[in-house]
Amino acid sequence: MTLVGATEATAWPGIPVPRTPEPLDPAEANLVDRARDGDSDAAHRLGRLCAERDDRLGARLWWERAARAGNVDSAYNLGLWHRTHGTTEEAVGWFELAAGTGDADAATNLASLLLERRGDVDGARKWFERAAEDGSRHAARRLALLCEDQGDGMGARRWHFRAAVDGDLRSAHDLGFLGYAAGDEAEALHWWEYAARGGHAEAAYHMALLLHAARDEKGAEGFYRLAVRADHPGAAFRLGDMALCRGDLTTARACFERAAQTGRPDARRMAGLVCARMDDKPGAARWYGQAATDDPEAAFRFGLLLVAEHNDLKGARHWFRRAAERGHHGAMVELRTLLPLLGASPEAEECLLDPAPPYWSRPAEPGQAARAELAVAAARRRGDPAAEPADLVEILGTWDLVTGELVTGASPLGDGPDEVSPADTVGWLARASGLHRAAIEHLALVRATLLRPGTAPLPTPAEVEHVLGTARDLRRRLGLR
């Protein structure tokens, strides 16, 4: 909040200053005389002096005198005064008085009050529009977000564009997502690059993900590196994954460890995996141990490491059980083998008798992982609920896994690949699995939407949960994991 006319020494309403007023010097006495004679500028300056002394009541009284005499800056300051003190109606009145003269900041503050404290969407939109037309970048962005909330896509694009070309990188980032959700990837790339080169780390990351999904690994790596400069954990993770794919274990380890230290949970497991490949068993144990509580794959690998390196069967049992409780098939197999060695029966293990839904442990194809993250980011951009990227990766991976049967010819029905029309993939899967055709069509539709945004609305969390159940049932019926 900035008081009009205040100097850098202004303490109100921030750091308090002594309440004892300064001796009235001749210059101030002159201001008082002029203010009492109706000089609105003098009254405004006296209000400023009171504000600097933390004399809030004095500031209000002088600004009221100035505002009633036509001083717009005092009317604006009174709006701030009343907003700070919670007297909304008075704040609205003073802001409206200042906004009516064309003051864009007053119009923006007025619109915010109407929206946030009265719920007056139409009134807020009117004043945001007036402020935006008068050149307020902040008002243009707020108006764009309001248009999004009202489902006015054209209005949202118009005002995000106005804010973005005026330098608001957040609106440029949002324009990228509006383009992506509409299926216009060229527009998404344009605005994300614009924001990324201005220093917006999230835009750089999303630019890199889209390039990665389009198999432009060189371009993606450049923007991942740009995002990493701002310690973006996702970007460091992706760089680690790229380094691992080309066999550069040293770089992969450094990237995964950096991602883990800046908040990417699955980077701890990947750091452990790279340490294991580098034969750094203590490093692998450290990272797997940190990840194992929440990561079934890390718990499984930690259990294997405890057996292989320390013959710690009891420790391994704990972590195999932990992973098995989350549906990890490999952990279930190891637990069944291990329990008799410890004098225990697998029949007493609830996680083996009543298994959890299967955990998807197959490595994610980079392009699919990128599409999954973009879909989740598009939903969460405005605070909407979204599925987890891992669930979307499982849906995408399941389709590739089950349709691989068409290529190998390993059909449960005995059909060879020449006997199955590619156009009837859904029908073939329905016949092979016994699932209803409509369920498989829904799975195919969600997959297509994730890979080609704009063809349909992105799936809701409830829809993802439903389709994920179909994907798991389909794999079970086909004897696949």
N, C-alpha and C positions, 0 to 999 in steps of 0.2 A: 504494500500500500504506500503510495507516495502522496504527500500533502502538497497541493499546489502552492508554490511560493516558499516552501520550507528549504532551509539550507542544510548542508551536510551535518551541522551540529544539532539538528532537530532530534529530540529524544522522545517526543510523544508520538505514537503510543508504544514506544520501545523501552529504552533504558531510562529509568526515572532520574530526574535531576532534583536538587533541593527545591522545596516548595516555597521557600522564602523569596518573594519577588526582589528583583534587582532594584536599586534606587532609581527613581524616575529621572532619567537624564533629560537634558533640554530637547534632544531630538525626539525622544519618546513623548515628552509632554506636548511637543508640537503636533505629533500624530494624533494624540488624544483630542486636542483642540479641533483639529481638522475633521476627525471622525465625528465629533459631536455636532460639527457644522454640516454634516451630510456627505463628507468625502468618502465614497465607498472604498477607494483604493487604500486610504489611510486605515480604515476600519479592518480591511483584509490584512494589512501588514501587522496591525496590532494583534489580530487573531493568531497570526504566525508567531509573533513574539511570545504570546501566552502558551502556544503549543510547545515552543522550545523550552519553556520553563516548567512544562508538565502541568500547567494551569488549565485543565480541560474545560472547566466551566467558563473561565474567561475567554478561551478560544472560541467556544460555542457562541457566547454572547456577542462578541465582536463580529464573528462571521455571519451571524444572523442579521446584524445591523447592515453589514456590507451587502449580503445577498438580497435583502429586501430593497436595497438601493440599486440593484441591478448588477452586482459583481458576480459573474458566472463562476469564477474560481472559488469564491467563498461558498457558493451553493454546492459545488462539487465536494469541497472539504467537509461541509456539513453532512452530505450523504455518507462520506467515509466515517465521520464521527458517530452518526446514529447506527450505521451498520456494525461498527465495533462494539457499541454499547447495547446492541440487540433491539433497538427501537426501529423495527422494520418499516412501519408505516411512514414515520418521519423520514427515514432514509430514502424510501421510494419517492416521496414528495420532492425532496431536494434534488435527487438525481434526475428526476423528470424535469424539473425546472432548468437544470443545466443542460440536459440532453436536448431539450426543445430549442436551444440556441445553436445546435449543431456540434456540441462537445461529444466526440466519439467515445472518450473514456467514460464519461458519465452515462452514455447510452449503453455501453457494454456492462457497466456495473448495475445499471437499472435492470437490464435483461437478465443478468445472473440472479438478482434478488427475486424478480418475478418468477423465474423458473424454479429456483431452489427453495424459496420460502413460501411462495404462494401456489406453485404448481401451475402457473398461468403460461401455458406453452405458446398460445397465440400472441400474447403480449410480449413474451420474451423474443419470439421470432421477429416480431415487428421491430423491436429496438436493436436486436443483433443485426438485422438487415440494414437499418439506418447507419449503425456504426461501421459496418463492413463497407457500405457504399462510400462512407467518408474516409476510408483508408485504414481502418483498424484491422490489423492482421489477426489479433487475438479474437476479435468478434467474428471474423470470417471463419476461423477454425471452429469456434463454438457453434456457429450457425451450421457448419457442415455436419458436425456431430449430431446436432438436433435434427437435421434433415434425415440423417441415417436412422435415427430413432423413430422417425415418422414414416419410414419407408420411401422417402423421396430421393431415389437414387440420382436423378439428374441434378437436383439441388445440392446434394452432397458433393457430387463431382465438381459442380461449378464453384462452390465456396472453398472446398479443399484446394482446388486449382488456384483460386485467388490467394489463399494463404501460402500455398507452396511457392508460387512465383515471387511472393514477397519475402521468402526466406524461411518459412516455417517447415522444417525438415520432418516434423511429425505428420503434417498433412501430406507431404510428398510420400512418406512411408504408407500412409493410409490409402492414398491414390493407387499405390502399387497393389495393395490388397483388394481394392475394389476392382481393379483390372483383372487380377488373378481369379477372383471368385466368379467373374463374368466370362472367364475363358480367354481373355485378351492378354496373353503372356508377353506380348511385345510392349504393351502399356505398363505391365507390372515391371518388366526389366528396365524400362525408361525411368520410371519414378524411383525405383529402388536404387538405381545407379546414381540418380540425381542426389538422393538423400545420403547415400553411402559416401559419395565424394565430398559431401559437406560435413561428414563426421558422425553420421547416425549409424551406430554399430549394429542395431537390429536390422536396419535396411541392408547393410553389407552382408549380414548373415543370410537373410532371406534371398537376396540376389544370388548368393553363392549356392544356396539350396536349389533354386530354380535352374541355374546353369548345370548343377550336378545332375538333376533329374533329366536334363536335356543332353546328358553325356558330354558336356563341355568341361572336362576335368581341369584343363589348364585355366580357363576363365574362372571356374569355381574356386580353385586354389588361391587365385589372386584376391578374391573378395573374402574368402575365409581368413586370409592373412590380415586383411584390412580390419576385420572384426576382432581378430585376436589382439590387435594393438590396444583395444579397449577391454581386454580380459574377458571376452565373450566365451563362456565355457563350451557352448555348442560348437563354435568355430574351432576351438582347440581340439575338441573330440573328433570332428570331421577330418581335420588335418592329420591327426593320429591314425585314423582309419585309412586314409589315403597312403600314408607312409607305410603302414603295415601291409597293404596290398602290394606295394612294390618291394617289400622285403627290407625296408630301412628301419630296423628295430630300434636303433638309438633315437632317431627322430620320433618314431611312434611312441616310445616310452616317455620322452620329454613332453610330448603333446598331451598324452593321456594323463600324465601326472599333473600337468598344468590345468587341464580340464577338471580333474578331481578336486584340486585345491581351490578352484573357483566355483564349485557347486554343481558339477555334473555327476549324479550318482553312479551311472553305469560306466563312467570312466575309471572308477576304482577297479572294477572287475577286469576291464581291458588292460589297465596298467599291470594287474597281476598276471594276466595271460602273456603279455609281452615279457615280463620278468621271467616267467617260466620258460619261454622260448629262448631267452638269453642265458638260461641255466642259473639265474639268480634266485635260488629257492627262498632265502630269507625275504627278499623283496616281494616275491610272489605271495608268500604267506602273509606278509604285512598288508598288502592291498586286498587279497582275497578276504582276509580276516575283517578288514574295515567294511567290505561290501556285503559280507555273507548274511548279515541279519536281515536285510531287505531284498537281496538279490538271489533267487534260487540257483541260478547257474554258478554264481560265485560260491555259494554254500556247497554245492556239489563238487566244484573243483577244489575247494579248501579241504573237504573231506578226503578226496583222493590224495592230496598232498600230505595230509597228516598220516595216512596209511603208508604211502610210499617212502616218505622221508623219516618218519618218527615211529612207525608202527603203533600209532596212537589210535587203537580201535575204538575206545570209548569216545574220544573227541570226534572221530570220524562219524560214529553213530549219531552223535548230536546233530552234526551238520547235514548228514544224509537225511535224517528225519526232518530237519527244518526245510530242506528242499523238497522232500517228498510231500510234505503237507501243503506245498504250493503246486503240486501236480507235476514235478520233474520226474520224467520216466527213468532216466539214468540213475537218479538217486534212489528210486524205488528198487531197481534191480540190485544196486550195491547194498542197500539196506537188507534186502532178503538174504543176500549172501553173507553179510556180516553178522547178523543177529545170532545164528546158531554158533558162531565162533565165540560169542560172548555168553553162551548158555541161555539165550532168549529165543522165544518163538516168534516167527513172523506173524503167526495167527493172532498174536496179542497186540499188534500194531494197528491202530485205527486208521492211520494214513494209508496202510496197505489194504485193509479190508474194505474201506469206503474211500477210494481215491478222489482227490480234488480234481476239478477240471484240468485238462492237460496243459502243462506249461509249454509255450512255444520257444524252443531253444535253437531253432535253425538260424544261421546268420542272415541278417537282413541284406537284401540287394540294395546297393547305395541309392539308386534312383527311387526305389519304393520307400526307403527310409526318409528321403528328402520330401517326397510327396506327402507322406504321413505327417511330418513335422509342419509342413506348410498348411495342411488342412487344419491341424490343431491350432496353429498360430492365427489363422484367419478367424476361427471361432472365438478364440480367447482375446482377440484384439480389443473388443469392446466389453470384456468381462463376462461374456456368455459362457455357459458350461460347455465343456468339450471332452471328447474321449481322450484316452491316453494314446500317444503315438505308437506304443508297442501293440495295442489292440488293432490299430489300423494296419500295421505291418503284418500282423498275423492273418488278417483278412486277405490282404494282397498276396502274401506268401502261400496261403492255403489254395487260392485259385491256381497259382502257378504249379503247385504240387499236384493237385488232383487232375488238372488238365494235362500234366505231363504224361498221364496214362494214355492219352491219345497219341502221343509221340512214340512211346515205348511199346504200345500195343498190349500192355499188361492189364487188360480189362477184366474185371470180375465176371463179366458176362461171356468172356471168351472171344469178344470182338477184336479183330486186328485193326490197326490204324487205317487200313484201306476200306474197312467196312463202316467207319464212322465219319459222317460228314462234318467238317469243321463248323458248318452253319448250325449243326444240331448238337453243339457241345452241351447245352443245358439239358436237352432230352437224353443224351447219353448218360450224363451224370445222374439224372433222375432214375433211369432204368437200372444203372449200376448200383446205386445206393439205396433205392427204395424211398428216398425223400420226395416230398411233393415238388412238382416242377416249379410252382410259384415261389417256394422258399429259395430254390437255387437261382431263379431269375432275380430275386431280390439281392442275393449275394453278388451276382454279376453286375447288377445296376450300381450298387454301392462301390464296387471295385472300379467301374468305369468312371464314376463321378470323382473318385479320388485321383485317378490318373489323368482325367480330362475335365478339370473344373469348368463350370459354366454349362455343362450338359444337364445338370439338375442341382438342386440345393445340396450343400454339403451335409452329410448325415449328422443327426443329433446323437447325443450320448445314448439315449434309449434305443435308437435305431441301430447303433453300433453294437450295443449289448445283444440285441436280438439276432443280428446277422452273425456276430461272433459265435453264438450258440449254434447257428446253422453250420458255420464253418467247422466247428469242432465235431459236431454230429456227423458231418459229411466225411471227415477224415476217419473217424471211428468206424463208420460203416464200410469204408473202402480199405480198412486195415492199414491206414497210414498215420504217421505221427508228425 
